[in-house]
Amino acid sequence: MAEQEASGLQVLLHTLQSSSDRESILAILRLLGDLLSVGTDRRIRYMISKGGSEALLQTLVDTARTASPDYVILLPLFRLLAKVGLRDKKFGQKALELEALDVTLILARKNLCHSQNLLHCLWALRVFASSVTTGAMLGINGAMELLLKVITPYTQQRTQVIRAAAEVLAALLKSKSNSRRAVNRSYVPGLLRLHQDWHSHDTANSFVPIRRALLLCLKHIAKLRSGREAFLAAQGMEILFSTIQNCLDDQSLEPIISTGLQILRQCYPKSPLPLVTSSSAYSFPVPGIVTSETPRVLTEEDYEDDGEEEEDKDSDSEDVKEEDDDLETDVNKLSSKPGLDRPEEELMQYKAMCLELSCSFEELESKPGDDLNSDETEYANHHHIPTAASPKGLCLNKDQISGGQEKEVPVQTSLLSRVKMERSSVHVTSERGPGMNSYQNVHSNGPGIGSSGSDVSDIQASFREDAWDMDAISCPRISASFSNSTKTRETAEFIDQLLQTHPKPMVFHDPYLYMAKARRTTSVADFSMMAFPDFWGHCPPLSAQPMLQRKCGVQRIKILEDVRRLIQPSDIINKVVFSLDEPWPLQDTASDCLQFFSAFESGNLRKAIQVREFEYDLLVNADVNSTQHQQWFYFKVSGMRAAVPYRFNIINCEKPNSQFNYGMQLTLYSVKEALLGRPTWVRTGYDICYYKNHYHQRTAVTGAASGKCYYTLTFAVTFPHAEDACYLAYHYPYTYSALLTHLDILEKSVNHKQVYFRQEVLCQTLGGNSCPLVTITAMPESNSADHLEQFRQRPYQVITARVHPGESNASWVMKGTLEFLVSSDPVARLLRENFIFKIIPMLNPDGVINGNHRCSLRGEDLNRQWLSPSAHLQPTIYHAKGLLHYLGSIGRSPMVFCDFHGHSQKKNVFLYGCSIKETLWQAEATVGTSNLSEDVSYRTLPKILDKLAPAFTMSSCSFLVEKSRASTARVVVWREMGVSRSYTMESSYCGCNQGPYQGLQFGTGELEEMGAMFCLGLLVLELKSGSCSHQLLTRAAALLNAEEESLDVYLQRGSSNSSIASELDDEPPCLEEIEYGTGTDSSLDQEGSFSELDRQIQECAFHKDEGDEEEEGTGKGRKAIP
């Protein structure tokens, strides 16, 4: 039957080409038209496969070349050609070979005064022009000049023809040679005048498609540097800026607004970042990097656009299936285990880091505080240690704290109970309006009353004292207590006074101990100040904050404001108010501008420029010894007014997209709020968006394949108090000194007769800082041989974090893990009694200290150094890997290895693991996987966490092994150490789009909870394993019964709590369609245009012979082209 259909169609097509009988040709055209007007595109594609395009084109050429072309045949033939040509990717090339281009152009020229015939010719030209090569040939043959004769100033006559001509011209101008020809022939001013004329006269918005088509012509021309120059010379920025401003409130003009904004962004003159050098403001002499040369100063030439492409790419090439080239498909690389990367005898040095395997019971008893220096113990206030009366996570009054007791860290409720409770009730702060004070929603108490109800009127009174230097208080000196300066000594005395009357000391935090730790921390810039939030402490809010609802149109408003800055600069101040590159003081405390500061641990702000009275451009510092990785920021701002919205623009961001476009807010800490008893980091900011800006760096500087583009993060903040000092950060900061303080207090908080907590140094970093290594397990029940044997035979779990300094959320997850493991929770007790935890809570201390986002002091990503790390260049990675190799060499490889990270592009928490079969299957590798054996237990832990943890989702997990990740911790530990459960756990900077926390941003409490839930997952993983001991099963069963079997449902295999998450788009589209990269057309443009062309052809088929003066008034208010 199929063969009969094929032969029938081929007979029709053959007859069409060979017949000279008019009636036969018309009958065949009618029959083909009927066949192709119903059903799907399959019929058209089938006809194309049987030579339909060639048959129609040949018929067109033969008919047109007669002495008197027969338009009764040509019009239905043109309609068929347009319909078929839209689906034939080689249609333009076929038309070129059969000389149909010249024929169609000749027919169009002959019918300039005959609208119906001309319209059909234009439809065919529109399809021919879809191929850039064919479009270029049409341009050579004078097609653009012809079209400009058709496109007249505003008229209500022949509008369908004018629209078709404008759309053909826009398609032709996709060819760079045509665009270049248009520039050389001064078409740009003419197109602008045409657009202005149609825009000003079309008050009823009846001809929006014509106006948009004219803008598309300008958009394609603007891809050339010469086109942009011509556009600027013709005052195009001013004209389009005025046009868009007048259109913003009219939804029917969305096609005009969107296209116009893209042109404005393309033509905004590229300029250098306002920096003296692209390198970091900090440099550090390390092995392998020469720093003696003066940093290269950037010039305007470094930011000029790269040369134009001289060759046009043909768009009608066959679609090639894109394969993920990054997936590793070499089975040998996936399955082979490389040899040891160091002499085997070197591994014995790590025996000293595993004393739990060899020491006697007496030697195992740790002596807390042995490593503290005398200056630390002198100023440390160890009364800030939680006791049984102080539930974890809550702030305490001074009289609630009992000092000097060494007990296990308690928890308010057991983790098993929280699993059940938190899935049924989630506290959310109320929605905030723009500019509303974040603290008004996070804290319900009125001004002057702390959450504990304490009266802090004395502190309020101190704000009114002129004698106090609020700026010094808000950023105290690390050695303030030892300074001889009278003013500094007074400030230190005031801070001491505040600490003594501290209304809300934080659990696991001690400002005095923090100061002592900060004093011993080594930084590249030799920081002498502390950030107040790190010194004073942070108390998590009692309720989660919702994601920010994106205001429609916010991005285009910000872009238009940037354009206004260029064309209407009268109100631009452009004053540098802070810079790490300038040796002289820039801060003018007497002026009305804000004051900025970032020279403290983890701080990152390089430059601040006052643009307008309440608007500032900010630039963050690149990583030390690097020219890139600008993402993390953390700085102090002071001198603000109350109830005034300030706009901040961070203009040198690097990533092409951000969760700031999808509900994420930055974090803010107010010093005055802290002194009022509310020491809390809160999410803040409104009118937030993230978009590509006009700053650019050319290839010669970046060394990359293409020039470097930058992005702007813009946000508005209304500060809670006047003359306050506030800290703004990308995410909740967690410094190296905070970690050391936390570990010391944890060590002093545990009952050392029950909990083995050992803190030691893994190695020294390049910057001279210690990398902590923590061991946590349960002390043996006694000194008997059996109990010591059980103690030493416990399997290991290895957890690391913070290899990327800007991923501070990983440290908060780690904080939750550490606090839970030493707590009195029955799950924690079971974990300690059955496992030994080796934890490296901060793999990149130097990067964290110096405000880096991604790198070490050598300017390299340490999580790409695991294949062959150097003891001298990457010491923390070298020794972390060595420790893992040592455990493997004695048959004690960890059951689970997990590296905690943060993720800036996705929501929720999820795991990355490793699987040979899944990788080969995803890559559609030809090698067979049937003979490959693989332990599928790598999926068990993520499935467990998916059922336990509110923030976790299995749908975002991946187990693919990429070539670019071959040197990461996850892949190297899996491949070289044979740990099948080797993971990276990613926590979003933003929040959740599924589960109980759906629509909420992560706070530190939710991140710490995830750390505890990870531990619970490890216990459940052991219970589900075949090797689980009978004793553990018995104790776990008793525990579950005591908790009313709150975990029963989670221990069963079942559907995921995020089963619907796979159907949700993690990155929902913005409420406005503005491209991030303006150099390429959206595929929707072309599809939308072709769909509209189909509709026009279909309408014409039903209304043929209606007359030459067909109007387009029915298009009023309709978005003809999306």
Disulfide bonds with the S-S distance in Angstrom:
Cys395-Cys539 1.87
